[in-house]
Amino acid sequence: MDNLSNTDEHYDLGYQPSPCSTEQNDQSTTETPGCSTMSSDSFLYFRTYSGTSAFSETVDDHSCCSEGSPWPARKSGAQKLTVLTRLGTKQLKSNVDEKLDALESLDLELEMMKERFAKLLLGEDMSGSGRGVCTAVTISNAITNLYATVFGQNLRLEPLNPEKKALWKREMDCLLSVCDYIMEFAPTKSQNLRNGTAVEIMESRPRSDIYINLPALRKLDAMLIEILDSFQDREFWYAEQGSMSSNSTRTGSFRRVVQRNDEKWWVPVPCVPPNGLSEKARKHLRHKRECANQIHKAAMSINSSVLSEMEIPDSYMASLPKSGKASIGDVIYRFMYSSEKFSPEYLLDCLNIASEHEALELADRVEASMYTWRRKGCLSHSKSSWSMMKDIMSDVDRSDKNHILAERAESLLFALKQRYPELSQTSLDTCKIQYNRDVGQAVLESYSRVLEGLAFNVVAWIEDVFFVDNATRNPE
């Protein structure tokens, strides 16, 4: 009876002992012909719970026993096992597929990271001959290219694609991680020795420019992403140019937008409702425009500060003209030299600059004349390189003509950049970036430059929406 009760419990588990296994209990030392020591039913049990029961359907009622088996519930138990086996197999297969996909994705990302860091170490020279650019220029190019990859096709006020957002964060964390190891030694505290001598203890800390500017740039980066994310629910939308039908109720306003953006035909056209945006939407746009404008100014300030600290290459100093007057021309020189109270804004109004190309050309000439006059003011010293000029500028006579002209040229250059914030880099800036060898400065310059460009684009996109909204409200 005890044996029967035990076998009933096995039925619930889907396990049915065969007559062969029953006979083995009575004949422990004798093998029964036609039946092995491990029965097919016990093998079925272990396969089912091991998760490898793909072949459970091949087991039938006559696998090991005769037709006159005294176990009537065997068939239903086998059916239950078959169903459970199929479910377990499918679930296991899906889990294995997910793990394999995750491993393949991880391997792909690791290979991409290896490739990128290999290019950084090789200086973008795949031949390995050492002819590549220095590490600073390589990292600067990597940040610039990453920005073009993530934000190059994003020309609208809308949240960034989650995949691109993750790519931007992951890659920037890797590129910026090099700054964690740029340290400087600084005295932190003093200690008295046994003989009474006071000594200063030097400790390593992040370099001052990185310690100040890098957290600020990270904050500006997060704010710009937040601004784009804030346009998830918006009242305006975008339509590619030329996609508006001729019978649209807002055709007139869109014609004006297309005419305004003829020089940027690739930029999508913003669209607003027939009655224009609501007051809440306009308030939100004004707030985000102000935030983006402040971010643009902060990034531009950091970029200008980092560029000013970079060493001027000797090749640029050698290419400077011998006379500042020859660089800027007679008209500008007379205005700068004869005026007692120099006004750079009035001078820019008189010049009537027609395009950004003319503005950039003027910036290059003014900057060259500025350093020409500064070099002339330091000719009395034995060394005239820029590395020495920065140390002796405080000793120069402030009433010297060359010093006055250099200061006025600097104020004119600053006013020109303020009036044309989208102005490209000058020849000196490009030369500094090309010959820079400081990795920390390269990271700060490129990071601030791409954030400056993104902030400027956000302001321009908001201005386009306001333009369309005003044109829709006032069609005449």
TAKAZI-V60960 format. One record per residue. N is the residue number from 0. RES is the residue in one letter. SS is DSSP state (~ for helix, > for strand, _ for the rest). OMEGA is omega in whole degrees, -180 to 180 (999 if undefined). D_FIRST is the distance of its C-alpha to the first C-alpha in Angstrom with 1 decimal. Layout:
BEGIN
n/res/ss/omega/d_first
N/RES/SS/OMEGA/D_FIRST
N/RES/SS/OMEGA/D_FIRST
END
This chain:
BEGIN
n/res/ss/omega/d_first
0/M/_/179/0.0
1/D/~/179/3.7
2/N/~/179/5.3
3/L/~/179/5.0
4/S/~/179/6.3
5/N/~/179/8.6
6/T/~/176/9.9
7/D/~/177/10.6
8/E/~/179/12.7
9/H/~/179/14.4
10/Y/~/-178/15.5
11/D/~/-179/17.5
12/L/~/-177/19.3
13/G/_/-178/20.2
14/Y/_/-179/18.4
15/Q/_/178/16.5
16/P/_/-179/15.7
17/S/_/176/17.4
18/P/~/179/16.5
19/C/~/179/19.1
20/S/~/178/17.3
21/T/~/179/14.1
22/E/~/180/16.5
23/Q/~/176/18.2
24/N/~/179/15.3
25/D/~/-178/15.9
26/Q/_/-175/19.6
27/S/_/-177/20.8
28/T/_/-177/24.4
29/T/_/178/24.7
30/E/_/179/25.3
31/T/_/180/24.2
32/P/_/178/27.2
33/G/_/-180/27.6
34/C/_/179/25.1
35/S/_/-180/26.2
36/T/_/175/24.7
37/M/_/-176/24.5
38/S/_/178/22.8
39/S/~/-179/24.6
40/D/~/177/21.8
41/S/~/175/21.8
42/F/~/176/25.6
43/L/~/-180/25.4
44/Y/~/-178/23.6
45/F/~/177/26.3
46/R/~/-178/29.1
47/T/~/-175/28.1
48/Y/~/174/28.1
49/S/~/178/31.1
50/G/_/179/33.3
51/T/_/-174/34.3
52/S/_/-179/32.3
53/A/_/-177/35.4
54/F/_/-177/34.1
55/S/~/-179/30.7
56/E/~/-178/32.1
57/T/~/180/32.4
58/V/_/178/28.7
59/D/_/-175/27.7
60/D/_/-175/24.8
61/H/_/-177/26.1
62/S/_/-175/26.6
63/C/_/-172/24.5
64/C/_/179/22.4
65/S/_/-178/23.5
66/E/_/-178/24.1
67/G/_/-179/21.3
68/S/_/-178/18.6
69/P/_/-177/15.3
70/W/_/-174/15.3
71/P/_/-174/17.5
72/A/_/-175/17.8
73/R/~/-177/19.3
74/K/~/179/22.9
75/S/~/178/22.9
76/G/~/178/21.5
77/A/~/177/24.3
78/Q/~/178/26.8
79/K/~/179/25.9
80/L/~/-180/26.2
81/T/~/-180/29.6
82/V/~/-180/31.0
83/L/~/-180/30.0
84/T/~/179/31.4
85/R/~/-179/34.7
86/L/~/-180/35.1
87/G/~/180/34.4
88/T/~/180/36.8
89/K/~/-179/39.6
90/Q/~/179/39.4
91/L/~/180/39.4
92/K/~/178/42.3
93/S/~/178/44.3
94/N/~/179/43.9
95/V/~/179/44.9
96/D/~/178/47.9
97/E/~/179/49.0
98/K/~/178/48.9
99/L/~/178/50.8
100/D/~/179/53.4
101/A/~/179/53.8
102/L/~/178/54.3
103/E/~/178/56.8
104/S/~/179/58.7
105/L/~/178/58.8
106/D/~/179/60.0
107/L/~/178/62.7
108/E/~/179/63.9
109/L/~/178/64.0
110/E/~/178/66.0
111/M/~/179/68.4
112/M/~/177/68.9
113/K/~/-179/69.5
114/E/~/-179/72.1
115/R/~/-179/73.9
116/F/~/174/74.1
117/A/~/178/75.2
118/K/~/178/78.0
119/L/~/-179/78.9
120/L/~/-180/79.1
121/L/~/-179/81.1
122/G/_/-180/83.5
123/E/_/176/82.8
124/D/_/-175/84.1
125/M/_/180/81.4
126/S/_/-180/83.6
127/G/_/-178/83.0
128/S/_/179/86.7
129/G/_/-179/87.2
130/R/_/-179/89.4
131/G/_/179/87.2
132/V/_/-178/88.1
133/C/_/-176/87.4
134/T/~/-178/84.1
135/A/~/-180/85.8
136/V/~/179/86.9
137/T/~/179/83.6
138/I/~/178/81.7
139/S/~/178/84.3
140/N/~/-179/83.9
141/A/~/178/80.1
142/I/~/179/80.2
143/T/~/-180/82.8
144/N/~/177/80.8
145/L/~/177/77.6
146/Y/~/179/79.5
147/A/~/179/80.8
148/T/~/-175/77.3
149/V/~/-172/75.7
150/F/~/-176/78.6
151/G/_/-179/80.8
152/Q/_/-180/79.5
153/N/_/-175/78.9
154/L/_/-176/82.0
155/R/_/174/80.7
156/L/_/-179/79.9
157/E/_/180/76.1
158/P/_/179/73.1
159/L/_/178/72.6
160/N/_/-177/69.9
161/P/~/180/66.7
162/E/~/179/66.6
163/K/~/178/70.2
164/K/~/178/69.9
165/A/~/178/67.1
166/L/~/180/69.2
167/W/~/-178/72.2
168/K/~/-177/70.3
169/R/~/-177/68.5
170/E/~/179/71.5
171/M/~/176/73.9
172/D/~/179/71.6
173/C/~/-178/71.8
174/L/~/-180/75.5
175/L/~/-178/76.3
176/S/~/179/74.1
177/V/~/-180/77.0
178/C/~/178/78.9
179/D/~/-177/76.3
180/Y/~/175/77.9
181/I/_/-172/81.5
182/M/>/174/82.6
183/E/>/178/85.8
184/F/>/-179/86.7
185/A/>/178/88.2
186/P/>/-178/89.1
187/T/>/-180/86.7
188/K/>/179/87.8
189/S/>/-178/90.2
190/Q/>/-180/89.5
191/N/>/177/92.0
192/L/_/-178/91.9
193/R/_/180/92.6
194/N/_/178/96.3
195/G/_/180/96.6
196/T/_/179/96.6
197/A/>/179/94.9
198/V/>/176/92.9
199/E/>/180/91.1
200/I/>/180/87.4
201/M/>/177/86.7
202/E/>/179/83.4
203/S/>/178/82.2
204/R/>/179/81.7
205/P/>/180/81.7
206/R/_/-169/85.1
207/S/~/-178/87.0
208/D/~/178/87.5
209/I/~/-179/83.8
210/Y/~/-178/82.7
211/I/~/-169/84.8
212/N/~/-175/84.7
213/L/~/175/81.2
214/P/~/179/79.3
215/A/~/179/81.9
216/L/~/176/81.4
217/R/~/178/77.6
218/K/~/178/78.2
219/L/~/177/80.6
220/D/~/180/78.1
221/A/~/179/75.4
222/M/~/179/77.9
223/L/~/177/78.9
224/I/~/179/75.3
225/E/~/178/74.8
226/I/~/178/77.9
227/L/~/179/76.6
228/D/~/-179/73.2
229/S/_/180/75.1
230/F/_/176/76.1
231/Q/_/177/72.7
232/D/_/-174/73.7
233/R/_/-180/77.3
234/E/_/180/79.8
235/F/_/179/81.5
236/W/>/-175/80.3
237/Y/>/175/81.7
238/A/>/178/83.1
239/E/_/-179/84.4
240/Q/_/-179/88.2
241/G/_/-178/89.3
242/S/_/-179/86.1
243/M/_/179/87.7
244/S/_/-176/88.8
245/S/_/-179/92.4
246/N/_/179/91.6
247/S/_/-179/89.6
248/T/_/-178/90.7
249/R/_/-175/90.8
250/T/~/-176/92.6
251/G/~/-179/95.8
252/S/~/-178/94.1
253/F/~/177/92.2
254/R/~/-179/95.4
255/R/~/179/96.7
256/V/~/179/93.7
257/V/~/179/93.9
258/Q/~/-180/97.6
259/R/~/-175/97.0
260/N/_/179/94.4
261/D/~/-179/96.2
262/E/~/177/96.2
263/K/~/-175/92.4
264/W/_/-178/91.4
265/W/_/-177/87.9
266/V/_/179/87.0
267/P/_/-176/85.1
268/V/>/176/86.9
269/P/>/-180/85.5
270/C/>/-180/85.3
271/V/_/177/85.4
272/P/_/-177/85.1
273/P/_/180/88.2
274/N/_/-180/89.2
275/G/_/-179/88.5
276/L/_/176/86.0
277/S/_/-180/85.2
278/E/~/179/86.6
279/K/~/179/83.2
280/A/~/179/82.8
281/R/~/177/86.4
282/K/~/178/85.8
283/H/~/178/82.7
284/L/~/179/84.7
285/R/~/-180/87.5
286/H/~/-179/85.2
287/K/~/177/83.5
288/R/~/178/86.9
289/E/~/179/88.2
290/C/~/180/85.1
291/A/~/178/85.4
292/N/~/178/89.1
293/Q/~/177/88.6
294/I/~/178/85.9
295/H/~/179/88.4
296/K/~/-180/91.1
297/A/~/179/88.9
298/A/~/179/87.6
299/M/~/178/91.2
300/S/~/179/92.4
301/I/~/180/89.8
302/N/~/179/90.6
303/S/~/179/94.4
304/S/~/-180/93.8
305/V/~/180/91.8
306/L/~/180/94.3
307/S/~/180/97.2
308/E/~/179/95.6
309/M/_/179/95.2
310/E/_/176/97.9
311/I/_/-179/100.5
312/P/_/179/100.6
313/D/~/180/103.8
314/S/~/178/104.1
315/Y/~/180/104.4
316/M/~/179/107.1
317/A/~/-179/109.0
318/S/_/-179/108.9
319/L/_/178/110.5
320/P/_/-180/114.0
321/K/_/-178/116.9
322/S/_/176/117.9
323/G/~/179/115.9
324/K/~/179/118.5
325/A/~/-178/118.0
326/S/~/-175/114.3
327/I/~/180/114.5
328/G/_/-175/117.8
329/D/~/-175/121.1
330/V/~/-179/120.2
331/I/~/-179/117.2
332/Y/~/180/118.9
333/R/~/-180/122.0
334/F/~/-178/119.8
335/M/~/-175/117.8
336/Y/~/-173/120.9
337/S/~/-176/123.5
338/S/_/176/121.4
339/E/_/176/121.5
340/K/_/-175/118.4
341/F/_/178/116.1
342/S/_/-179/113.7
343/P/~/179/111.1
344/E/~/179/110.0
345/Y/~/179/113.6
346/L/~/178/113.9
347/L/~/177/110.8
348/D/~/-179/112.1
349/C/~/-177/115.4
350/L/~/179/113.7
351/N/_/180/112.1
352/I/_/-172/109.0
353/A/_/-175/107.9
354/S/_/177/104.5
355/E/~/178/101.8
356/H/~/177/103.1
357/E/~/179/106.5
358/A/~/179/104.9
359/L/~/178/102.9
360/E/~/177/106.1
361/L/~/179/108.0
362/A/~/178/105.2
363/D/~/-178/105.4
364/R/~/179/109.2
365/V/~/-180/109.2
366/E/~/178/106.6
367/A/~/178/108.6
368/S/~/179/111.7
369/M/~/-179/110.0
370/Y/~/174/109.0
371/T/~/179/112.4
372/W/~/177/114.2
373/R/~/179/111.7
374/R/~/178/112.4
375/K/~/179/116.1
376/G/~/-178/115.8
377/C/_/-177/114.3
378/L/_/-179/116.7
379/S/_/180/118.4
380/H/_/-175/115.3
381/S/_/-179/114.8
382/K/_/-177/111.4
383/S/_/178/110.9
384/S/_/-177/107.2
385/W/~/178/105.0
386/S/~/176/103.0
387/M/~/-178/106.2
388/M/~/-178/107.5
389/K/~/-179/104.6
390/D/~/-174/105.6
391/I/~/-179/109.3
392/M/~/-179/109.3
393/S/~/-179/109.8
394/D/~/-178/113.1
395/V/_/179/114.6
396/D/_/-177/117.5
397/R/_/179/116.2
398/S/_/180/119.7
399/D/_/-178/119.7
400/K/~/-179/120.2
401/N/~/179/117.3
402/H/~/179/115.0
403/I/~/180/116.0
404/L/~/179/115.5
405/A/~/178/112.1
406/E/~/179/110.9
407/R/~/176/112.2
408/A/~/178/110.5
409/E/~/178/107.3
410/S/~/177/107.6
411/L/~/179/108.5
412/L/~/179/105.4
413/F/~/179/103.2
414/A/~/179/104.6
415/L/~/179/104.2
416/K/~/177/100.5
417/Q/~/-179/100.1
418/R/~/178/101.8
419/Y/_/-176/99.7
420/P/_/179/96.2
421/E/_/-178/94.8
422/L/_/179/97.3
423/S/_/180/96.0
424/Q/_/179/96.2
425/T/_/180/99.7
426/S/~/178/100.7
427/L/~/179/100.5
428/D/~/178/97.0
429/T/~/180/95.9
430/C/~/178/97.6
431/K/~/-179/96.0
432/I/~/-177/92.5
433/Q/~/-176/93.2
434/Y/~/180/94.5
435/N/_/178/92.3
436/R/_/-179/90.4
437/D/_/-177/88.8
438/V/~/-180/85.1
439/G/~/178/84.8
440/Q/~/178/87.8
441/A/~/179/86.5
442/V/~/-178/83.2
443/L/~/-178/85.0
444/E/~/-178/87.6
445/S/~/179/85.4
446/Y/~/179/82.8
447/S/~/-179/85.5
448/R/~/-180/87.2
449/V/~/177/84.2
450/L/~/176/83.4
451/E/~/178/87.1
452/G/~/179/86.9
453/L/~/179/83.7
454/A/~/178/85.2
455/F/~/179/88.4
456/N/~/180/86.5
457/V/~/178/84.6
458/V/~/-180/87.9
459/A/~/179/89.4
460/W/~/178/86.5
461/I/~/178/86.8
462/E/~/178/90.5
463/D/~/178/89.9
464/V/~/178/87.7
465/F/~/179/90.4
466/F/~/179/93.0
467/V/~/-180/91.2
468/D/~/178/90.6
469/N/~/179/94.3
470/A/~/179/95.3
471/T/~/180/93.0
472/R/~/-179/94.4
473/N/_/-175/98.0
474/P/_/-180/98.3
475/E/_/999/102.1
END
